[in-house]
Amino acid sequence: MVKELTKKAKPLEKQVSAAIVKWLKRQGWHVDVITKAMYGANGISDLICLKHGIYLALEVKREPGMKCTPLQEEWGKQVLAHGGIWRVVGSVAEVEAIVIWAEKGGML
């Protein structure tokens, strides 16, 4: 019997989020993992991160390039309007690039 080749399973969003949180904490960031149950509102970013006055709101997706909802987009606009950084991310590598940029005083 010939076995069919299967694609590697995509990670769950919570697995991607856990890897990002672990990496950020190793870099000295304070990270809060936000769940809908905490605030009862849709749209709030999955991760709220703080370090040396930098406010970083991250919307985590299963993989790079995935879209967010209109409510998440609206939350992101509010974060940006108040001087924070908001990004949709799907990997530790994406977060690492954002953090390097932000810690060097990056401006949008």
N, C-alpha and C positions, 0 to 999 in steps of 0.2 A: 504494500500500500504506500502510495506517495503522499507525504505530508504537504499540505499547502503552506506556502510562505506567508507569514503574517507580518504586518507592519508593527513596528514597536509601538506599544501603547502610549498614548499621550498622557502626561502627568495630570493629575487633578489640580484644580485651582488651589486647594488647600496645601498641596505638596509644594507647588511653586511658591506660595505665600510663606510657608514654613522655611524654605531655603533662603528666601529674601530676608526674612526677619532674623534668622541666624547670622547671615552675613552682615546685616546692618548693625546688629548688637556687637559683633566682633570689632566693628569699626568705631564703636563708641556712641552710636545713635540711641536715643530713647525711642522705643517703638511701641505704639498701642495698636493692637489688632481690633478693628471695629466690626461688630456684627449688627445685623438689622435689629436683633432683639435688644441691643444696648440702648438704642435711641428710637426705635420704632419708625424710622424714616428710611425711605429708599434713596439711593444716590450718594450717600456719604462714602468717601473713599475707604478701601479695605484697610489701609495702613496709614497711620498718622505718625510722622517721624520728626524728631526734633534734635538739633545739635548746634550749639554755639549760635543761637538766634536764627537758624535756618528752619523754616517750616516746610516740610515735604509731605504731600498727600499723594499716595500711590494707589491707583486702581489696578488690582492684579487680575490678570487673565491667564488662561491655561498655557498660552504660547504667544510669542511676539506677533504683533499685527492684528490681534483680535479687537473688535470694536466694543465700545461701551454703550450704555443706554443713554437716552436723552437726559434723564434725571442725573446720571453720573456726569455727563457733559456740563450740565448746569452747575452742579457742585464745583466742578473744576474751574469754571469761569469765576465763581465766587472766590475760590482760593486764590486764583491769579489776581483778581481785582483788589485783594487785600494784601498783596505782596508775597504770597506763598508760591511754592512750586507745586504744580500738579502734573502728573504724568500717568499714562496707561502703560503698564509693563507686563512682560511675560517671561522674564528671566533675570537671574542674578546679574548677568553681564550687562543688561540694559540699566539696571539700578546702579551698578558700579560706575558706568559712564555718567549717569546723572549726578551721582554724588561727587565725583571728581570735578565735574563742571561747577556744581553748586558750591563746593568748598573753596573753589578758586574765585568765588565772587561772580559767578555767571549771571548774565542778565538776558532776559528774553528780548 
